[in-house]
């Protein structure tokens, strides 16, 4: 399974773990851990070959309890396989029918133990059946679930509080298009008796026929009404019309945009935005003063919380909705204001020719789009009685959003990504070594990152920003981001992007003036050239099971014997020694081998199963352990991408070339790169986005030592900011070992 699952198991006190993906690996791992012993009882949920593998580890008069449902054995087959083993499929539905008294007693016993915390449940993830079932299946599909995935069967009455819940009538203002129509359909499917979709035009949008059909099919009475919510008279007329039908909820989704820079904002633009948002909400609030509502939801925007370029009027209008929801709560009235981000398929952000470009810009800045199921799930939570009056809903990548070098607002400080330890150490070391030099306030890399977030795509340092996708509004955003980065001590001109059209020119412009000090720089270079490197992260897998430096030291200090017979999955040992006499045969029969060499989490590196099958196991080990070592040094993929990190690999064995040539994979498009020694280092650089030097060394037994020497020299010569040094050697065929044994080059 995945590494995070291993962590949970170790935290629960599990000592041994085997593969649940391959029955052969599971059987071998179990036999290795048992060291000749047998288990007394097995609780199994796996199927097919795993049952046979588990049966093989049982002793006589032992128990096999089967809790799986698919591809399991029958009791007769269990008896036929081993008459002395008790094979019992456990099925609660069958047991409940067969012996209800025993089941009741057992459930009561479990209940008492759970109440006293003697028994605890498995880890589980819970989802609502009606609104979040697709999220539950996505979790199962991804393989990231641990324990159980539970679907809750709730009631609409519980969702929207007591006293009738969703029953009765609901009014959706702005309900003939987009989010309003979606909300109306959701209410109808929740069990509302009638849904009134109100808008100024009183007509459904052209593309709303499918949603309207779903509303009608739900069984709820649906009505489209004309109501200009900014006019108090229209609002009172609408409420009076519906109040006689047990009005239970009001959902205010209306809104329009009139974006413009602050200098271009007019009273007409302000009135146009405030009319449906603020005036409409205030009219509804006044008209509903005596109505016993179960829900009152105001659809605000994330612009109220984070602001938006050119949206001063829109941000202010949504802030009024937030204040109104808080006011209703203080007066013991239902009310919630949901600050929505951009939706993926509906809403203002999904319309227009520039929708895809805006989505790319948002993704580069760390913003995601809200899916329909995700948004309705959030709405479900927001209207709960215990929810806060103002709720923000937007998918965010905090590392991208807050990692651009600009000061973080205090109310977002808890979400600030922690700086990698290795990066902090390098910055601190550089500051110490160059105390007499003034570093630039904003580097070229920071400017490129800001430009990429603004344009929504990668930007060349010497290409005009306007040609890379930065429009006039984006130019203002980029200038403001640079202003935040340089601080208030320097005032950048409003025409900054037009005066300095490329990222490199911008970086040069915002650098403080520094007098050159060639003597000091030469001293620093000399110090760097003579400095020693520091090991920041390690990862290893050695024969005998050592996976850390401490474990390896204990093995050496305790004289652990890591030499054993050739594993069955490596090669046919009988054929290898058939024509060889002793003592050479004994030498061929033994060696130092690592466990699980064939296992590889290809999904973690974006490698397809077809390519992974054609990859030398040495390349697979290098990928996994390289990333673990880098991660142990405080470097994640975001920090590694485009960094000047060098890769230096010592690798000499080419056994897999012969294996590949004799297999059906020889004709695969991945065969050429699967065994190549030069690809071993290049694959690490490519998959992690590293830009430093990349080398593979085959100097026989000294390959890893040569790689270490070269990596150290690269650091000292400033050819790399960080060096990844790795060595790997797997014996996959008996040829090399047999030659060494015949020549007397191996120990007896």
Helices and strands as residue ranges (DSSP letters): H 3-11, H 23-34, E 39-44, H 49-55, E 58-66, H 75-81, E 86-89, H 92-98, H 100-115, E 124-128, H 133-142, E 148-152, H 156-159, E 169-173, H 178-190, E 194-199, H 209-217, E 221-226, H 232-243, E 247-252, G 262-264, H 267-274, I 275-279, H 280-287, E 295-301, H 303-306, H 312-330, E 336-340, G 348-350, H 355-365, H 372-382, E 390-393, H 398-402, G 410-415, H 421-433, H 444-455, G 465-468, H 472-486, H 496-499, H 503-510, H 518-530, H 549-557, E 564-565, H 573-577, H 584-589, E 590-591, G 602-605, H 609-613, H 617-632, H 637-640, E 645-651, H 655-661, G 664-667, H 671-675, H 677-688, E 694-697, G 700-702, H 703-716, E 722-728, H 735-742
